[in-house]
Amino acid sequence: MTRASAGPIAERLREWIRRGVLRPGQHLVQEELAGELGVSRIPLREALHGLAAEGLIAVQPHRGMVVAELGRAELAELFELRLRLEPALAEEAVRGCRARDVEALRAAAERMREQGADAEGRAVENYRFHRRIYELAEQPLSLRFIDQLLHLVEPYSRRWVRSGHDLARIDAEHDAMVAALAAGDAGALRAAIVAHVEGARDHVLAAHG
């Protein structure tokens, strides 16, 4: 066991939730997690309580901690929050974007396209792609909230990706975001973000049933 701090442990657990290693509704046994992570239980417990505050972990009576499982209304609210926060960063993202950023995002979009319906592969690239765009705005508090939303939505987006439905549209929207950044067009970037989030909302809610 290593004497890791809660921060790196929480980041590992966020990644596991985002990638589907830990699934919505899954019961979390702290002894097992500590062994898998190679850490002691005290910083693990601190990390889990931090993730509970973010909404990624739920504490249930008589069951303990589980990976949060969102209902339809909660998912709809999550996408509404994304629509309020993400398009608002378009102008600052364009202002902070450099040629090297455009090339990095273009390469990330291509890697996503190559993943096809591989949900785990897409999850990794999709998260990095969107987070990088919002990092360009240099608004750390907004980025913190958006990052939390991206982690919450990813397990449900992954269900849709596995279906292989409409993936070409997703790829085209990613390309549109990159093109808007390359052109320095904040209005086009804002429109592309709105279309992308609305499309994801509709597909995720449909897949959720």
Residue frames relative to the residue before (quaternion, step in Angstrom):
aa qw qx qy qz dx dy dz
M 1.0000 0.0000 0.0000 0.0000 0.00 0.00 0.00
T 0.2596 -0.7547 0.5808 0.1604 3.58 -0.97 0.83
R 0.4617 -0.6644 0.5148 0.2837 3.54 -1.26 0.44
A 0.0839 0.8285 -0.5447 0.0990 3.57 0.74 1.06
S 0.4478 -0.6637 0.5226 0.2931 3.56 -1.20 0.54
A 0.6823 -0.5209 0.3317 0.3913 3.55 -1.27 0.39
G 0.6050 0.6121 -0.3603 0.3599 3.61 1.01 -0.75
P 0.7098 0.4307 -0.2722 0.4865 3.62 0.71 -0.98
I 0.6147 0.5368 -0.3539 0.4569 3.60 1.06 -0.65
A 0.6462 0.5154 -0.3186 0.4641 3.58 0.94 -0.87
E 0.6483 0.5156 -0.3279 0.4542 3.59 0.96 -0.78
R 0.6278 0.5180 -0.3386 0.4721 3.60 1.01 -0.76
L 0.6808 0.4910 -0.2954 0.4563 3.57 0.89 -0.88
R 0.5958 0.5418 -0.3579 0.4727 3.60 1.07 -0.68
E 0.6609 0.5030 -0.3087 0.4636 3.56 0.92 -0.93
W 0.6520 0.5138 -0.3220 0.4552 3.61 0.94 -0.82
I 0.6444 0.4953 -0.3238 0.4843 3.59 1.03 -0.72
R 0.6595 0.5150 -0.3088 0.4521 3.57 0.91 -0.91
R 0.7407 0.4190 -0.2212 0.4763 3.59 0.96 -0.86
G 0.5426 -0.6536 0.3904 0.3548 3.59 1.25 -0.10
V 0.3757 0.7005 -0.5095 0.3294 3.59 1.21 0.29
L 0.7251 0.1876 -0.1218 0.6513 3.53 1.18 -0.76
R 0.2150 -0.8301 0.5100 0.0677 3.58 -0.58 1.18
P 0.6372 -0.5215 0.3924 0.4099 3.61 -1.15 0.51
G 0.7984 0.2607 -0.2228 0.4948 3.55 -0.88 1.02
Q 0.5245 0.6566 -0.4148 0.3489 3.60 1.23 -0.24
H 0.4186 -0.6951 0.5320 0.2422 3.56 -0.95 0.97
L 0.2479 -0.7822 0.5595 0.1169 3.57 -0.89 0.97
V 0.1460 -0.7720 0.6163 0.0539 3.56 -0.66 1.17
Q 0.4014 -0.7729 0.4332 0.2321 3.55 -0.34 1.26
E 0.6210 0.5414 -0.3560 0.4411 3.61 1.00 -0.73
E 0.6688 0.4931 -0.2999 0.4686 3.59 0.97 -0.86
L 0.6544 0.5120 -0.3175 0.4570 3.58 0.93 -0.86
A 0.6338 0.5352 -0.3312 0.4496 3.57 0.96 -0.87
G 0.6673 0.4994 -0.3013 0.4632 3.57 0.99 -0.84
E 0.6688 0.5047 -0.3030 0.4541 3.59 0.94 -0.87
L 0.7169 0.4298 -0.2401 0.4937 3.55 1.06 -0.79
G 0.3599 -0.7445 0.4863 0.2823 3.59 1.20 -0.45
V 0.5584 0.5784 -0.3940 0.4454 3.57 1.06 0.80
S 0.5504 -0.5933 0.4641 0.3601 3.55 -1.29 0.23
R 0.6466 -0.5846 0.3439 0.3492 3.57 -1.20 0.50
I 0.6044 0.5883 -0.3807 0.3790 3.62 1.03 -0.62
P 0.7120 0.3939 -0.2905 0.5035 3.68 0.71 -0.84
L 0.5809 0.5632 -0.3810 0.4475 3.62 1.12 -0.55
R 0.6563 0.5066 -0.3122 0.4639 3.57 0.91 -0.90
E 0.6335 0.5205 -0.3275 0.4695 3.59 1.00 -0.80
A 0.6537 0.5137 -0.3115 0.4602 3.58 0.96 -0.87
L 0.6591 0.5132 -0.3098 0.4542 3.59 0.94 -0.88
H 0.6598 0.4869 -0.3175 0.4762 3.59 0.96 -0.78
G 0.6139 0.5323 -0.3484 0.4673 3.59 1.09 -0.61
L 0.6690 0.4801 -0.2949 0.4847 3.59 0.99 -0.81
A 0.5897 0.5480 -0.3683 0.4651 3.58 1.14 -0.53
A 0.6424 0.5183 -0.3201 0.4651 3.58 1.03 -0.77
E 0.6713 0.4822 -0.2857 0.4849 3.59 1.18 -0.60
G 0.5395 -0.6390 0.3974 0.3778 3.59 1.24 -0.25
L 0.5322 0.6471 -0.4041 0.3672 3.60 1.25 -0.01
I 0.7449 0.2503 -0.1408 0.6023 3.56 1.25 -0.55
A 0.1703 -0.7697 0.6066 0.1032 3.58 -1.06 0.78
V 0.2724 -0.7321 0.6013 0.1683 3.55 -1.13 0.71
Q 0.0848 -0.8246 0.5592 -0.0112 3.56 -0.54 1.21
P 0.5310 -0.6342 0.4541 0.3312 3.60 -0.95 0.85
H 0.8539 0.1265 -0.1319 0.4873 3.56 -1.04 0.91
R 0.7180 0.3978 -0.2666 0.5051 3.61 1.21 0.09
G 0.4297 -0.7015 0.4654 0.3267 3.57 1.11 -0.56
M 0.7578 -0.3708 0.2830 0.4562 3.54 -1.12 -0.69
V 0.0170 -0.7717 0.6357 -0.0108 3.54 -1.06 0.87
V 0.5545 -0.5454 0.4853 0.3995 3.56 -1.25 0.33
A 0.5214 -0.6725 0.4234 0.3107 3.56 -0.76 1.05
E 0.1302 -0.7686 0.6239 0.0555 3.54 -1.05 0.85
L 0.2328 -0.8178 0.5177 0.0942 3.56 -0.47 1.24
G 0.3800 -0.6982 0.5620 0.2285 3.52 -1.14 0.77
R 0.7374 -0.4290 0.2883 0.4347 3.54 -1.32 0.16
A 0.6678 0.5017 -0.3079 0.4555 3.60 0.89 -0.90
E 0.6524 0.5089 -0.3137 0.4658 3.58 1.02 -0.79
L 0.6372 0.5177 -0.3305 0.4655 3.58 1.02 -0.74
A 0.6372 0.5207 -0.3253 0.4659 3.58 0.99 -0.84
E 0.6504 0.5046 -0.3143 0.4728 3.59 1.00 -0.81
L 0.6140 0.5603 -0.3402 0.4397 3.57 1.03 -0.82
F 0.6912 0.4598 -0.2845 0.4793 3.59 0.89 -0.90
E 0.5991 0.5422 -0.3690 0.4593 3.59 1.08 -0.59
L 0.6381 0.5118 -0.3244 0.4750 3.58 1.02 -0.75
R 0.6298 0.5264 -0.3363 0.4617 3.58 0.99 -0.78
L 0.6689 0.5056 -0.3024 0.4534 3.58 0.97 -0.84
R 0.6479 0.5008 -0.3243 0.4736 3.57 1.14 -0.48
L 0.7592 0.4261 -0.2077 0.4460 3.56 0.93 -0.90
E 0.7361 0.4893 -0.2690 0.3825 3.57 0.69 -1.08
P 0.6810 0.4700 -0.3308 0.4537 3.67 0.74 -0.83
A 0.6051 0.5934 -0.3511 0.3981 3.59 1.10 -0.66
L 0.6732 0.4957 -0.3001 0.4593 3.60 1.20 -0.40
A 0.4022 0.7594 -0.4541 0.2351 3.59 1.27 -0.14
E 0.6868 0.4972 -0.3103 0.4299 3.60 0.75 -0.96
E 0.6895 0.4633 -0.2848 0.4784 3.58 0.91 -0.89
A 0.6106 0.5449 -0.3558 0.4512 3.60 1.07 -0.65
V 0.6442 0.5069 -0.3159 0.4779 3.58 0.98 -0.84
R 0.6555 0.5215 -0.3142 0.4467 3.57 0.94 -0.88
G 0.7450 0.4169 -0.2296 0.4674 3.59 0.99 -0.78
C 0.5463 0.6571 -0.3810 0.3529 3.59 1.27 -0.19
R 0.1250 -0.7697 0.6235 0.0568 3.54 -1.08 0.83
A 0.7095 -0.4616 0.3106 0.4325 3.57 -1.25 0.33
R 0.6498 0.5211 -0.3263 0.4469 3.60 0.96 -0.79
D 0.6210 0.5341 -0.3404 0.4618 3.57 1.12 -0.64
V 0.6289 0.5319 -0.3278 0.4627 3.56 0.99 -0.83
E 0.6737 0.4948 -0.3024 0.4582 3.58 0.88 -0.90
A 0.6479 0.5150 -0.3192 0.4617 3.58 0.99 -0.81
L 0.6758 0.4821 -0.2902 0.4761 3.58 0.97 -0.84
R 0.6163 0.5340 -0.3456 0.4642 3.58 1.05 -0.73
A 0.6560 0.5014 -0.3089 0.4720 3.59 0.98 -0.84
A 0.6421 0.5205 -0.3223 0.4615 3.59 1.03 -0.78
A 0.6351 0.5242 -0.3243 0.4655 3.58 1.02 -0.81
E 0.6539 0.5044 -0.3119 0.4698 3.58 1.01 -0.78
R 0.6317 0.5223 -0.3403 0.4608 3.60 1.00 -0.74
M 0.6259 0.5254 -0.3396 0.4657 3.59 1.04 -0.71
R 0.6340 0.5332 -0.3283 0.4539 3.55 0.94 -0.88
E 0.6748 0.5066 -0.2908 0.4510 3.56 0.97 -0.87
Q 0.6042 0.5778 -0.3575 0.4163 3.60 1.16 -0.50
G 0.2551 -0.7824 0.5301 0.2045 3.60 1.14 -0.50
A 0.7879 -0.2824 0.2310 0.4961 3.58 -0.88 -0.97
D 0.3640 0.7037 -0.5153 0.3268 3.60 1.21 0.46
A 0.2990 -0.8202 0.4595 0.1635 3.56 -0.01 1.34
E 0.6696 0.4984 -0.3200 0.4481 3.59 0.92 -0.82
G 0.6554 0.5115 -0.3117 0.4601 3.57 0.94 -0.88
R 0.6598 0.4952 -0.3059 0.4751 3.56 0.96 -0.82
A 0.6176 0.5728 -0.3521 0.4080 3.58 0.97 -0.83
V 0.6607 0.5113 -0.3040 0.4579 3.56 0.93 -0.92
E 0.7204 0.4452 -0.2535 0.4676 3.57 0.79 -1.03
N 0.6363 0.5457 -0.3334 0.4314 3.58 0.99 -0.82
Y 0.6507 0.5125 -0.3151 0.4633 3.56 0.93 -0.88
R 0.6786 0.4890 -0.2991 0.4592 3.58 0.84 -0.94
F 0.6298 0.5539 -0.3252 0.4368 3.58 1.00 -0.85
H 0.7333 0.4248 -0.2522 0.4672 3.57 0.69 -1.06
R 0.6439 0.5196 -0.3393 0.4474 3.57 0.93 -0.79
R 0.6410 0.5338 -0.3300 0.4419 3.59 1.00 -0.79
I 0.6181 0.5351 -0.3501 0.4572 3.58 0.99 -0.75
Y 0.7317 0.4266 -0.2545 0.4667 3.59 0.80 -0.95
E 0.5484 0.5827 -0.4003 0.4466 3.60 1.19 -0.35
L 0.5979 0.5949 -0.3591 0.3996 3.58 1.07 -0.70
A 0.6249 0.5653 -0.3340 0.4223 3.59 1.16 -0.59
E 0.2431 -0.8092 0.4992 0.1923 3.59 1.28 -0.39
Q 0.4781 0.5904 -0.4875 0.4303 3.55 0.83 1.11
P 0.2245 -0.8613 0.4367 0.1305 3.57 0.32 1.29
L 0.6449 0.5134 -0.3490 0.4458 3.62 0.98 -0.64
S 0.6384 0.5011 -0.3219 0.4876 3.58 0.99 -0.81
L 0.6429 0.5287 -0.3198 0.4527 3.57 0.96 -0.88
R 0.6249 0.5502 -0.3414 0.4361 3.59 0.99 -0.77
F 0.6907 0.4616 -0.2839 0.4788 3.58 0.90 -0.89
I 0.6454 0.5117 -0.3244 0.4652 3.59 0.97 -0.81
D 0.6193 0.5494 -0.3365 0.4487 3.57 0.99 -0.82
Q 0.6456 0.5174 -0.3091 0.4689 3.56 0.99 -0.84
L 0.6587 0.5046 -0.3049 0.4674 3.59 0.97 -0.84
L 0.6395 0.5302 -0.3267 0.4507 3.58 0.98 -0.80
H 0.6499 0.4973 -0.3144 0.4811 3.57 1.03 -0.73
L 0.6578 0.5225 -0.3166 0.4405 3.59 0.95 -0.81
V 0.7352 0.4520 -0.2463 0.4410 3.59 0.91 -0.88
E 0.5580 0.6775 -0.3877 0.2816 3.58 1.04 -0.68
P 0.6416 0.5224 -0.3683 0.4241 3.68 0.83 -0.74
Y 0.6916 0.4656 -0.2769 0.4778 3.59 1.07 -0.69
S 0.5982 0.5367 -0.3544 0.4780 3.58 1.13 -0.59
R 0.6226 0.5718 -0.3420 0.4104 3.56 1.03 -0.79
R 0.6020 0.5600 -0.3603 0.4407 3.62 1.05 -0.69
W 0.6723 0.4932 -0.2870 0.4715 3.54 0.98 -0.88
V 0.6389 0.5380 -0.3351 0.4360 3.59 0.92 -0.88
R 0.6280 0.5579 -0.3408 0.4221 3.59 0.97 -0.83
S 0.6191 0.5561 -0.3495 0.4304 3.59 1.12 -0.59
G 0.3619 -0.7479 0.4762 0.2880 3.58 1.22 -0.52
H 0.4807 0.7041 -0.4134 0.3197 3.58 1.30 0.06
D 0.8789 0.0551 -0.0469 0.4714 3.56 -0.96 0.95
L 0.2927 0.7831 -0.5080 0.2073 3.61 1.14 0.46
A 0.5901 0.5710 -0.3746 0.4306 3.60 1.10 -0.60
R 0.6272 0.5265 -0.3397 0.4626 3.59 1.05 -0.71
I 0.6291 0.5287 -0.3367 0.4596 3.59 0.97 -0.83
D 0.6696 0.5032 -0.3027 0.4546 3.56 0.88 -0.96
A 0.6450 0.5177 -0.3228 0.4603 3.58 1.01 -0.80
E 0.6480 0.5110 -0.3210 0.4647 3.60 1.02 -0.73
H 0.6171 0.5170 -0.3469 0.4812 3.58 1.04 -0.68
D 0.6396 0.5203 -0.3213 0.4659 3.58 0.99 -0.85
A 0.6428 0.5310 -0.3220 0.4486 3.59 1.02 -0.81
M 0.6288 0.5241 -0.3364 0.4655 3.60 1.04 -0.72
V 0.6585 0.5019 -0.3057 0.4701 3.57 0.94 -0.89
A 0.6554 0.5161 -0.3124 0.4544 3.57 0.95 -0.88
A 0.6429 0.5196 -0.3206 0.4624 3.59 1.01 -0.80
L 0.6491 0.4974 -0.3173 0.4801 3.59 0.98 -0.78
A 0.6469 0.5242 -0.3203 0.4519 3.58 0.97 -0.84
A 0.7168 0.4337 -0.2400 0.4903 3.57 1.07 -0.79
G 0.4092 -0.7152 0.4703 0.3160 3.59 1.24 -0.22
D 0.4573 0.6971 -0.4202 0.3583 3.58 1.20 0.59
A 0.2452 -0.8095 0.5192 0.1223 3.57 -0.08 1.31
G 0.6296 0.5433 -0.3402 0.4390 3.59 1.01 -0.74
A 0.6633 0.4889 -0.3011 0.4800 3.57 0.98 -0.84
L 0.6362 0.5184 -0.3332 0.4642 3.58 1.01 -0.74
R 0.6391 0.5248 -0.3224 0.4606 3.57 0.96 -0.88
A 0.6707 0.5002 -0.2974 0.4599 3.59 0.90 -0.92
A 0.6526 0.5146 -0.3121 0.4603 3.58 1.00 -0.82
I 0.6403 0.5146 -0.3246 0.4688 3.58 1.01 -0.79
V 0.6496 0.5149 -0.3193 0.4593 3.59 0.90 -0.91
A 0.6659 0.4990 -0.3060 0.4625 3.60 0.85 -0.95
H 0.6631 0.5204 -0.3025 0.4450 3.55 0.96 -0.88
V 0.6929 0.4645 -0.2814 0.4743 3.59 0.85 -0.95
E 0.6472 0.5089 -0.3260 0.4646 3.60 0.96 -0.79
G 0.6507 0.5097 -0.3173 0.4648 3.58 0.97 -0.81
A 0.6449 0.5096 -0.3135 0.4754 3.57 0.98 -0.86
R 0.6221 0.5468 -0.3374 0.4474 3.59 0.97 -0.84
D 0.6905 0.4953 -0.2881 0.4414 3.57 0.77 -1.03
H 0.6923 0.4693 -0.2836 0.4691 3.57 0.93 -0.87
V 0.6538 0.5115 -0.3237 0.4540 3.60 0.93 -0.83
L 0.6703 0.4881 -0.3058 0.4679 3.58 0.92 -0.86
A 0.6326 0.5211 -0.3327 0.4665 3.59 1.03 -0.71
A 0.6815 0.4771 -0.2890 0.4738 3.58 0.98 -0.85
H 0.6218 0.5641 -0.3347 0.4279 3.57 1.15 -0.62
G 0.3759 -0.7558 0.4599 0.2757 3.57 1.18 -0.57
